[in-house]
Amino acid sequence: MTNRRHEIAYRLDPALWVRDALGMEPAPWQEQFLRAPRGVSLVALTARQVGKTTTAAWAIAHHMIFYPKGLSVVTCPAQRQSAEAVRRVRDIVLAADQRLRTDNTYGLELENGSRVLALPGDDDSIRGLTVDGWIIIDEAARVSRQLVAAVRPMRARQPEARLAMMSTAWSRTDPFWTAWSSENGGWSKLKVTVDMPDCPLPASHVAQERANLSEQEFKREYLGIPAGSHTSPFTWELYDRATQIFTPKAPAGRAFQPEREAAIHAANPFNNINV
């Protein structure tokens, strides 16, 4: 009975399962990700090295173990990156005492029939899958809009599948930032950057990175601020400053709108000239 209760609790709470079964302590933002409701569309803006790939691997492994015959997929700009995520999933399910039926570079299958696939970074050969678990788009700022369009229909027949775009910032025109900045796209949003209190990166590492990267690189990689110069020599920060309207603190006067002085009339010296 106790084991049955644990199984039910772990099925309902992936963060609890990560703590008890894997002996890991999820950060607050990782708990939010793991506990995202079924059917959610999630966009996570992160700094480098905060554990986003590990978080996705936890989520996929949990679904594979507790939802037999399920399917999850991972896609990245390059398939080797997707394969690395699948390798993380492999380490996790083995740590949870699961047995593999299929084990290769680009896919895993458990004995309960659940699978995870590492998809290529292009949209030519990934259509046609039906996913009921997780659709993970990692490094989503660097994938094409065509790839995002190709994976979205994978949950059309399984509306409880979760879609997650995860990335550091890149530009203000990429598909990830379009989703992040959308006000009506139905996206749930998570953010973990080095200026937030629950960021897991050591302060010494952050200081070293700040000293060795340009200001724009540091903002992009660690603060979640995309570059504005990929399509224009003018950054969005400059645009915001140039177009912001300031209200003068002092009333308008001569310094702002000089008063017109009265005209001075002088006699015309040419009137007395005889021609």
C-alpha positions, 0 to 999 in steps of 0.5 A, a space after each residue: 500500500 505504501 509503495 502504491 501511494 508513493 507511485 501515485 504521489 510521484 505520478 502527480 508530482 514530478 518534482 517530488 519524484 526527482 527528490 526521492 527517486 533521483 536524490 536531486 533538489 530542483 530549483 524553484 523554477 525547475 519545480 514550476 517547469 516540472 509541475 506545468 499542467 498537461 496541455 501547457 505551452 511553455 516558454 522558458 527564458 534562461 541564462 546559460 548553465 542553469 540546468 534547462 537541458 537537465 530539467 527537460 530530461 527530468 520531465 521526459 524521464 518522468 513521463 516515460 516511467 509513469 505513462 506507458 507507451 507514451 512518446 516525447 521528442 526533443 529537437 535542437 538546432 542540430 541533431 547532436 544537441 538533441 542526442 545529448 538531451 536523450 543521453 541525459 534522459 538515459 542516465 536518469 531512467 537508469 538511475 531510477 532503476 528502469 530497463 531499456 528495450 531500445 537504446 541508441 543515439 537518437 532514441 530510447 524505449 523503456 520496457 513499458 513501451 514509452 519512447 523519446 526521440 532526438 529529432 533533426 534540426 530541420 523540418 524536412 523529416 520530422 512530420 507525422 509523429 503523434 506526441 502525448 508527452 513532451 515536445 521540447 525545443 531546446 535552444 529555441 532562439 536558434 531554430 527556424 520558424 519552419 521547425 516550430 511550425 512542424 512540431 506544433 501539430 504533433 499534439 493535435 490528436 493529443 491535446 494533453 501533450 506539453 510543448 516547451 520552448 527553452 532558450 537563452 536570448 538571441 535576437 528580437 526577430 527569432 521564433 523564441 522571442 516572438 513567443 516570449 514577447 507575445 501577449 495573446 499566444 497562450 504561452 506560460 512563461 518562466 524566466 531564470 537569469 542571473 539578476 534573479 534571486 533563485 538563479 543557481 549560478 555562483 556569483 564568482 562565475 557571474 562576475 568572471 563572465 561579466 568581466 570577459 564578455 562584451 556588454 551585449 554578449 553578457 546581456 544576451 547570455 546571462 540576463 535574457 536581453 536579446 541583441 537588437 543589432 542583428 537587423 539594424 545598426 541601431 539597438 532597441 535600447 537606443 530606439 527606446 531612448 530616442 522615442 521616449 517622451 519626457 515631461 519637462 519638470 519646469 514650465 515652458 518659458 524662454 528656454 523652451 519657447 522664446 517669447 517674441 520681442 516687440 518690433 523696434 521701429 527705426 527711421 529709414 535713412 534713405 528717405 531724405 536722399 534726393 535723386 
